Amino acid sequence: MSSLFRYSRWVSQFEKSPLILTFFSTATTESQPSRPLPPPIRVGLTEYVGRSVFATRRIGTGELIHTAKPIVAHPSFSSLHNVCYFCLKKLPDDKSHSEAYPTVVFCSEHCKDQSKNFYEVEKKADWSRFDEYCRMQGLKYPLLVKRFASQVISGVVSADSLDILQPATLTSEMVSLMEKEFCLLRSTFQETDVKGEQMAFLTKEWYTGVLARMRINAFRVELAGGSYEDLLSSAAASVEAEVAVGNAVYMLPSFYNHDCDPNAHILWVENADARIKALRDIETGEELRICYIDASMNHKARQTILYEGFGFLCNCPRCLSND
């Protein structure tokens, strides 16, 4: 398949998707004064990198550009017993657990209620084999697929909800390595009372397609130290983090392209709700970019990680100058 054909097909999906329209369909009016204004950005298509995010007005240094709730999120194994099973907020010591497979804990009745549908599906199954395999292999994205599949089965989301996101390029060897985890996932669901028609979407092709999108669109959620006000007033390119508590996939934040000298930054204050703020003044029409990796690494390390993890070599001004 040619790159032009892949690009054209993706553009067609982009233009037809209703998800894009929901980002910009709200505005404050006299009849509805309480409705929030849309974020000061628009998503557009470019010939050089596909989808991109642009400022629709001047954005000042430190300004909160927008927030985003995850489509799907899951705690990391190391944080599984110490954070809310839904929003990844750190739990007080009297709520956290240390047993091998404890009952999961939610930080509030709201999170428990938000999780009710997909968790009813999850808790029907014995995930010990699947989780142990992922733990031993150092896999994190299959946990997101497990959560996403449970959401689809419960009817919370549709199976094609992530199709608009760009996928990573998977080699035949990578697809082959996914066979074991896919079989464990499907067999675990099959051992429950989930009906066959509810699992019709759960094919190997669906699994690899979702995983390919999660590989380059999932964010590592790191809860930042300090107060929210301190973070918004800071123009630092990196935020000191206490711990990475899990991974999450978002819609709008996934449309931001990478730059090793970014003008915007994504951060998490107390849970998986993402906040995107400006690191410097951004002019109307300027593209907003974030850094996918640790910007403090040297040029060679950045290029290696970006190529191996995201499938591209960066040609931002900083990389072109070999900085």
C-alpha positions as CSV (number, residue, x, y, z in Angstrom):
1,M,0.0,0.0,0.0
2,S,1.5,3.4,-1.0
3,S,2.0,6.1,1.5
4,L,-0.2,8.4,-0.6
5,F,-3.1,5.9,-0.5
6,R,-2.7,5.5,3.3
7,Y,-2.8,9.3,3.7
8,S,-5.8,9.7,1.4
9,R,-7.7,7.0,3.3
10,W,-6.9,8.6,6.6
11,V,-8.0,12.0,5.3
12,S,-11.3,10.5,4.3
13,Q,-11.8,9.0,7.8
14,F,-10.8,12.4,9.4
15,E,-13.3,14.4,7.3
16,K,-16.2,12.0,7.9
17,S,-15.7,11.5,11.7
18,P,-18.2,13.2,14.0
19,L,-15.6,13.2,16.7
20,I,-13.7,16.2,15.3
21,L,-16.9,18.3,15.2
22,T,-17.6,17.7,18.9
23,F,-14.4,19.6,19.8
24,F,-15.7,22.8,18.2
25,S,-19.5,22.6,18.3
26,T,-20.0,24.6,21.5
27,A,-19.9,28.3,22.1
28,T,-21.3,30.7,24.6
29,T,-24.4,32.5,23.5
30,E,-26.8,35.0,25.1
31,S,-29.5,32.2,25.3
32,Q,-26.9,29.8,26.8
33,P,-24.5,32.0,28.8
34,S,-23.1,29.1,30.9
35,R,-21.9,27.0,27.9
36,P,-18.1,26.9,27.7
37,L,-16.3,28.4,24.8
38,P,-14.4,26.0,22.6
39,P,-10.6,25.8,23.0
40,P,-8.6,28.4,21.0
41,I,-7.5,25.8,18.5
42,R,-8.5,24.0,15.4
43,V,-7.5,20.7,13.9
44,G,-6.4,20.8,10.3
45,L,-4.6,18.7,7.7
46,T,-1.2,19.3,6.2
47,E,0.7,17.6,3.5
48,Y,3.8,17.2,5.5
49,V,2.6,15.6,8.8
50,G,-1.1,14.9,8.3
51,R,-3.3,16.2,11.1
52,S,-2.1,19.2,13.1
53,V,-3.3,21.6,15.8
54,F,-3.3,25.3,15.2
55,A,-4.1,28.3,17.3
56,T,-7.2,30.3,16.4
57,R,-6.1,33.3,18.4
58,R,-3.0,34.5,20.3
59,I,-2.3,32.2,23.3
60,G,-0.1,33.6,26.1
61,T,2.7,31.9,28.0
62,G,1.3,29.6,30.8
63,E,-2.3,29.7,29.5
64,L,-4.4,26.6,29.9
65,I,-5.3,25.8,26.3
66,H,-7.8,23.0,27.0
67,T,-8.4,19.9,29.1
68,A,-9.3,16.4,28.0
69,K,-10.6,13.3,29.6
70,P,-9.2,9.9,28.5
71,I,-11.1,7.7,26.2
72,V,-9.5,4.8,28.0
73,A,-7.0,4.6,30.9
74,H,-5.5,1.9,33.0
75,P,-3.2,1.9,36.0
76,S,0.4,0.5,35.7
77,F,1.1,-2.7,37.5
78,S,3.3,-0.8,40.0
79,S,0.4,1.6,40.8
80,L,-2.5,-0.8,40.5
81,H,-3.2,-0.9,44.3
82,N,-2.4,2.7,45.0
83,V,-4.5,4.7,42.6
84,C,-8.1,4.9,41.6
85,Y,-9.0,2.1,39.1
86,F,-10.8,4.6,37.0
87,C,-9.2,8.1,37.1
88,L,-5.7,7.1,38.4
89,K,-5.9,9.5,41.3
90,K,-3.6,8.5,44.2
91,L,-5.5,6.8,47.0
92,P,-5.0,7.7,50.7
93,D,-3.1,5.0,52.6
94,D,-6.2,3.6,54.2
95,K,-7.7,2.9,50.9
96,S,-4.8,1.4,49.0
97,H,-4.0,-2.3,49.0
98,S,-0.9,-4.4,48.7
99,E,-2.2,-7.9,48.0
100,A,-1.4,-9.7,44.8
101,Y,-4.9,-9.3,43.3
102,P,-7.1,-7.2,45.6
103,T,-10.5,-5.9,45.0
104,V,-9.9,-2.7,42.9
105,V,-10.5,0.6,44.7
106,F,-12.1,3.8,43.4
107,C,-11.4,7.2,44.9
108,S,-15.0,8.3,44.9
109,E,-18.6,7.2,44.3
110,H,-18.5,9.2,41.0
111,C,-15.6,7.2,39.7
112,K,-17.2,4.0,40.8
113,D,-20.4,4.9,39.0
114,Q,-18.4,5.9,35.8
115,S,-16.7,2.5,35.8
116,K,-19.9,0.5,36.6
117,N,-20.6,-0.8,33.1
118,F,-17.1,-1.8,31.9
119,Y,-16.1,-3.1,35.4
120,E,-19.2,-5.3,35.5
121,V,-17.7,-7.0,32.4
122,E,-14.1,-7.0,33.7
123,K,-14.9,-8.6,37.0
124,K,-16.7,-11.6,35.4
125,A,-13.3,-12.9,34.3
126,D,-10.2,-14.2,35.9
127,W,-7.4,-12.0,34.5
128,S,-4.6,-13.6,36.4
129,R,-3.1,-15.4,33.3
130,F,-3.4,-12.4,31.0
131,D,-2.1,-10.0,33.6
132,E,0.8,-12.2,34.6
133,Y,1.8,-12.7,30.9
134,C,1.8,-8.9,30.4
135,R,3.7,-8.3,33.6
136,M,6.4,-10.9,32.7
137,Q,6.7,-9.5,29.1
138,G,6.8,-5.9,30.3
139,L,3.7,-5.1,28.3
140,K,1.4,-2.1,29.1
141,Y,-0.7,-1.4,26.1
142,P,-2.5,-4.7,26.2
143,L,-4.0,-3.6,29.5
144,L,-5.5,-0.6,27.7
145,V,-6.9,-2.9,25.1
146,K,-8.4,-5.1,27.8
147,R,-10.1,-2.1,29.3
148,F,-11.2,-0.8,25.9
149,A,-12.6,-4.2,24.9
150,S,-14.6,-4.3,28.2
151,Q,-16.0,-0.8,27.4
152,V,-17.0,-2.0,23.9
153,I,-18.7,-5.2,25.3
154,S,-20.6,-3.1,27.9
155,G,-21.8,-0.7,25.2
156,V,-20.0,2.4,26.6
157,V,-18.0,2.9,23.3
158,S,-18.1,1.5,19.8
159,A,-15.4,-0.8,18.5
160,D,-14.2,1.7,15.9
161,S,-13.9,4.7,18.3
162,L,-10.1,4.8,17.9
163,D,-10.1,4.4,14.1
164,I,-9.5,8.1,13.5
165,L,-6.2,8.0,15.4
166,Q,-3.1,7.3,13.3
167,P,-1.7,3.8,13.8
168,A,1.9,2.7,14.3
169,T,3.5,0.7,11.5
170,L,3.6,-3.0,12.6
171,T,6.1,-5.5,11.2
172,S,5.0,-9.1,10.6
173,E,7.3,-10.0,13.5
174,M,5.5,-7.6,15.8
175,V,2.1,-8.9,14.8
176,S,3.3,-12.4,15.4
177,L,4.4,-11.5,18.9
178,M,0.9,-10.2,19.7
179,E,-0.7,-13.6,19.0
180,K,-0.2,-14.9,22.6
181,E,-1.6,-11.8,24.3
182,F,-4.6,-11.7,21.9
183,C,-5.4,-15.4,22.5
184,L,-5.2,-14.9,26.3
185,L,-7.5,-11.9,26.0
186,R,-10.1,-13.6,23.9
187,S,-10.1,-16.8,25.8
188,T,-10.5,-15.0,29.1
189,F,-13.6,-13.3,27.9
190,Q,-14.9,-16.6,26.4
191,E,-14.7,-18.2,29.8
192,T,-17.3,-15.8,31.1
193,D,-21.0,-15.4,30.3
194,V,-20.3,-12.7,27.7
195,K,-22.3,-13.7,24.7
196,G,-20.7,-14.6,21.4
197,E,-22.3,-11.8,19.4
198,Q,-20.9,-9.3,22.0
199,M,-17.4,-10.5,21.2
200,A,-17.8,-10.5,17.4
201,F,-15.6,-7.5,17.1
202,L,-12.8,-9.1,19.0
203,T,-10.7,-10.5,16.1
204,K,-7.0,-10.5,15.8
205,E,-7.2,-7.8,13.1
206,W,-9.2,-5.6,15.5
207,Y,-6.8,-6.3,18.4
208,T,-3.6,-5.4,16.3
209,G,-5.3,-2.4,14.8
210,V,-6.2,-1.0,18.3
211,L,-2.8,-1.8,19.7
212,A,-1.1,-0.1,16.7
213,R,-3.0,3.1,17.6
214,M,-2.3,2.8,21.3
215,R,1.4,2.3,20.7
216,I,1.9,5.9,19.4
217,N,-1.1,7.7,20.9
218,A,-1.1,6.5,24.5
219,F,0.3,8.9,27.1
220,R,2.3,7.9,30.1
221,V,0.4,9.6,32.9
222,E,2.7,11.2,35.4
223,L,1.1,13.1,38.4
224,A,2.9,16.3,38.8
225,G,4.0,17.8,42.1
226,G,3.0,21.3,43.3
227,S,-0.3,23.1,43.0
228,Y,-2.3,23.6,39.9
229,E,-1.8,27.3,40.1
230,D,2.0,26.8,40.3
231,L,2.0,24.6,37.3
232,L,0.0,27.1,35.2
233,S,2.3,29.9,36.0
234,S,5.4,27.9,35.2
235,A,6.9,28.2,31.7
236,A,9.3,25.3,32.3
237,A,9.5,22.8,29.5
238,S,9.3,19.9,31.9
239,V,7.4,19.3,35.0
240,E,8.8,17.4,38.0
241,A,6.7,14.3,38.4
242,E,6.2,12.1,41.5
243,V,5.4,8.9,39.7
244,A,4.0,7.5,36.5
245,V,0.7,5.9,37.5
246,G,-0.6,4.5,34.3
247,N,-1.3,5.1,30.6
248,A,-4.2,6.7,28.8
249,V,-5.5,7.5,25.3
250,Y,-7.1,10.8,24.5
251,M,-8.7,12.1,21.3
252,L,-7.7,15.8,20.9
253,P,-4.3,15.6,22.6
254,S,-3.4,12.8,20.2
255,F,-3.7,15.3,17.3
256,Y,-0.7,17.3,18.5
257,N,2.5,16.7,16.6
258,H,6.0,16.4,18.1
259,D,8.7,18.9,18.5
260,C,11.9,18.7,20.5
261,D,11.5,22.3,21.4
262,P,7.7,22.4,22.0
263,N,5.5,25.4,22.5
264,A,2.9,23.5,24.5
265,H,3.0,20.9,27.2
266,I,0.6,18.2,28.5
267,L,0.4,17.7,32.3
268,W,-1.6,15.8,34.9
269,V,-2.2,17.4,38.3
270,E,-4.1,14.8,40.4
271,N,-5.7,12.3,38.0
272,A,-5.8,11.2,34.3
273,D,-7.6,14.4,33.2
274,A,-5.0,16.0,30.8
275,R,-4.3,19.7,30.8
276,I,-2.5,21.3,27.8
277,K,-0.8,24.6,28.5
278,A,1.3,27.0,26.5
279,L,5.0,27.1,27.3
280,R,5.5,30.4,25.4
281,D,3.5,32.9,23.5
282,I,1.8,31.3,20.5
283,E,0.5,33.5,17.6
284,T,-2.7,33.1,15.7
285,G,-2.3,30.4,13.0
286,E,0.8,28.9,14.6
287,E,1.0,25.1,15.0
288,L,0.9,23.8,18.6
289,R,3.4,21.0,19.3
290,I,4.3,19.0,22.3
291,C,7.3,16.8,23.0
292,Y,6.6,13.1,23.0
293,I,9.7,12.2,25.0
294,D,12.2,13.7,27.5
295,A,13.4,16.8,25.7
296,S,16.6,16.9,27.8
297,M,18.1,14.0,26.0
298,N,20.8,14.5,23.4
299,H,20.1,14.5,19.7
300,K,21.1,10.9,19.0
301,A,19.0,9.5,21.9
302,R,15.9,11.5,20.9
303,Q,16.1,10.3,17.3
304,T,16.6,6.7,18.4
305,I,13.6,6.7,20.8
306,L,11.4,8.6,18.3
307,Y,12.2,6.2,15.5
308,E,11.9,3.0,17.5
309,G,8.8,4.1,19.5
310,F,6.9,6.3,17.1
311,G,8.3,5.4,13.7
312,F,9.7,8.7,12.5
313,L,12.9,10.7,12.5
314,C,12.4,14.2,13.9
315,N,13.3,17.1,11.6
316,C,12.4,20.0,13.9
317,P,14.7,23.0,14.0
318,R,16.4,21.7,17.1
319,C,17.2,18.3,15.5
320,L,18.3,19.9,12.2
321,S,20.9,21.9,14.1
322,N,22.1,18.7,15.8
323,D,21.3,20.2,19.2
